[in-house]
Amino acid sequence: GDLNSEITKFAEATDELHRRVHDLREAMARKDEARRKLESALSEHAKEVKYFKETKRLRASMLSAEGGERLGAALDRSEAEMAEGKRLLPTVGGWFFRQFVGYMDVRLPEHSRGSEFTKNKFKNDYVDFKYTFSIFISVFSIVLVVIPASRTLDYLHHLVLVYFYVTLTLRESVLQPNGSDIKLWWTIHHYISTVMTIIIMTWPGSDLYFRFRRQFFA
């Protein structure tokens, strides 16, 4: 009797799980349809904004003072609404991200109830990684200066640097489309640093390399 009761409860739990899966699938379908409609609305509205901007510029003399103010306010509001709408649409990662992962939506939610996978959490993880690894690399570099030269340790040091720069650049390629104010020069610096570190890492351990090393750590 107890076993039959447990089986019945298990079957009911499975039915409830099925309903929840079905509800989520329908909600996601409605969300996809809403996104498609928003994309279409943004495209059409962008044409109207362009038209009225041209109207304001070329036909300003035909507008009354009140009409000019109303048009200016309407344009400001339209551009703000369009910017807000674009933030709700999927977006792909930056160039570096696409070379490694391909085209995929990297839009991070502002807030997500019951989930820590949000824009602020991702950004905080990026900052923590950057500072923690910077300290580790600095200590590693000091160790290389004070101990006898070792091509193996040098190789490991540069391997760590490549991992550091590539990881930073990948995360920045996600943060930039999500509105983070990461400057272009900062990203280019990481591109160059990655390439230069790979070149040094693959340099054979010849006399020329150790002569460069002495000058590099001097």
C-alpha positions in Angstrom: 0.0 0.0 0.0 2.8 2.4 0.9 4.6 1.6 -2.3 1.6 2.2 -4.4 1.1 5.5 -2.7 4.7 6.5 -3.4 4.3 5.5 -7.1 1.2 7.6 -7.4 3.0 10.6 -5.9 5.9 10.0 -8.2 3.6 9.9 -11.2 1.9 13.1 -10.1 5.3 14.8 -9.6 6.2 13.7 -13.2 3.0 15.3 -14.5 3.8 18.5 -12.6 7.3 18.6 -14.1 5.8 18.1 -17.6 3.4 21.0 -17.0 6.3 23.2 -15.9 8.4 22.3 -19.0 5.5 22.9 -21.2 4.8 26.3 -19.6 8.4 27.4 -19.9 8.5 26.3 -23.6 5.4 28.3 -24.3 6.9 31.3 -22.4 10.1 31.1 -24.4 8.1 30.9 -27.7 6.2 34.0 -26.7 9.5 35.7 -25.8 11.0 34.9 -29.2 7.9 36.2 -31.0 8.0 39.4 -28.9 11.7 39.8 -29.8 11.0 39.4 -33.6 8.2 42.0 -33.3 10.5 44.4 -31.5 13.2 44.0 -34.1 10.7 44.8 -36.8 9.3 47.8 -34.9 12.9 49.1 -34.3 13.7 48.8 -37.9 10.6 50.7 -39.0 10.9 53.3 -36.3 14.6 54.0 -37.3 13.3 55.0 -40.7 10.8 57.4 -39.2 13.5 58.9 -36.9 15.8 59.5 -39.9 12.9 61.1 -41.8 12.0 63.5 -39.0 15.7 64.4 -38.3 16.0 65.4 -42.0 12.8 67.3 -41.7 14.1 69.2 -38.6 17.3 70.0 -40.4 16.0 70.9 -43.9 12.6 72.3 -43.1 13.2 74.1 -39.8 11.9 77.4 -41.2 8.5 75.7 -41.7 8.2 74.7 -38.1 6.8 77.0 -35.4 8.7 77.4 -32.2 6.3 75.0 -30.5 6.4 72.5 -33.3 10.2 72.5 -33.2 10.3 71.9 -29.5 7.7 69.1 -29.8 9.7 67.5 -32.6 13.0 67.7 -30.7 11.4 66.2 -27.6 9.8 63.4 -29.7 13.1 62.6 -31.3 14.9 62.5 -27.9 12.2 60.2 -26.5 12.3 58.0 -29.6 16.1 57.5 -29.5 15.9 56.7 -25.8 13.2 54.1 -26.4 15.2 52.6 -29.3 18.3 52.3 -27.2 16.3 50.6 -24.4 14.7 48.2 -27.0 18.1 47.3 -28.4 19.4 46.4 -25.0 16.6 43.8 -24.8 17.6 42.1 -28.1 20.3 39.4 -28.5 23.8 40.5 -29.4 26.9 38.7 -30.5 30.3 38.9 -28.8 33.2 41.0 -30.1 35.6 40.0 -33.0 38.0 38.1 -30.7 35.1 36.2 -29.0 33.7 35.2 -32.4 37.0 33.7 -33.6 37.1 31.3 -30.6 33.4 30.6 -30.0 31.5 31.7 -33.1 28.3 33.7 -33.4 26.2 33.4 -30.3 24.0 35.6 -28.1 26.1 37.0 -25.2 23.4 39.3 -23.8 23.6 39.2 -20.0 20.5 39.9 -17.9 20.5 42.9 -15.7 18.8 41.0 -12.9 17.6 37.4 -12.7 15.6 36.2 -9.8 17.1 33.1 -8.3 20.2 33.2 -10.5 23.6 34.7 -10.1 24.3 34.8 -13.8 23.8 38.5 -14.3 25.8 41.4 -15.9 27.1 42.7 -12.6 28.2 39.2 -11.5 30.0 38.6 -14.7 31.7 42.0 -14.5 32.7 41.5 -10.9 34.2 38.1 -11.8 36.2 39.7 -14.6 37.6 42.4 -12.2 38.4 39.8 -9.5 40.2 37.6 -12.1 42.1 40.6 -13.5 43.5 41.7 -10.1 44.1 38.3 -8.6 46.0 37.0 -11.7 47.9 40.3 -12.0 49.3 39.8 -8.4 50.1 36.2 -9.2 52.0 37.1 -12.4 53.9 39.9 -10.6 55.1 37.5 -8.0 56.0 34.9 -10.6 58.0 37.6 -12.5 59.9 38.5 -9.4 60.8 34.9 -8.8 62.2 34.6 -12.3 64.4 37.6 -11.6 66.0 36.3 -8.4 66.5 32.6 -9.4 68.9 31.3 -12.1 67.6 31.5 -15.6 65.3 28.5 -16.6 63.8 28.2 -20.0 61.2 25.8 -18.6 60.0 28.4 -16.0 60.1 31.1 -18.6 57.9 29.0 -20.9 55.5 28.4 -18.0 55.5 32.1 -17.2 54.6 33.1 -20.8 52.0 30.3 -21.0 50.3 31.8 -17.9 50.5 35.3 -19.6 48.9 34.0 -22.8 46.1 32.4 -20.7 45.7 35.7 -18.8 45.5 37.9 -21.9 43.2 35.6 -23.9 40.8 35.2 -20.9 40.7 38.9 -20.3 40.0 39.6 -24.0 37.3 37.0 -24.3 35.5 38.4 -21.2 35.9 41.9 -22.5 34.3 40.8 -25.8 31.2 39.8 -23.8 31.2 42.9 -21.6 31.5 45.4 -24.4 28.2 44.5 -26.1 26.5 44.6 -22.7 27.4 48.2 -22.2 30.6 48.1 -20.3 32.9 51.1 -20.9 36.0 49.2 -22.0 38.1 51.4 -24.2 39.3 50.3 -27.6 43.0 51.0 -26.7 42.7 48.6 -23.8 41.4 45.8 -26.0 44.1 46.5 -28.6 46.7 46.4 -25.9 45.6 42.9 -25.0 45.7 41.8 -28.6 49.3 43.0 -29.0 50.3 41.5 -25.6 48.9 38.1 -26.6 50.8 38.0 -29.9 54.1 39.3 -28.4 53.9 36.8 -25.5 53.3 33.9 -27.9 56.3 35.0 -30.0 58.6 35.0 -26.9 57.1 31.7 -25.6 57.9 29.9 -28.9 61.4 31.4 -29.1 64.0 28.6 -28.9 66.2 28.6 -25.8 69.3 29.7 -27.7 72.1 32.1 -26.7 70.2 34.9 -28.4 67.1 34.2 -26.3 69.1 34.4 -23.0 70.8 37.6 -24.1 67.4 39.1 -24.8 66.2 37.7 -21.4 69.0 39.4 -19.5 68.1 42.7 -21.1 64.4 42.2 -20.7 64.7 41.6 -16.9 67.3 44.2 -16.4 
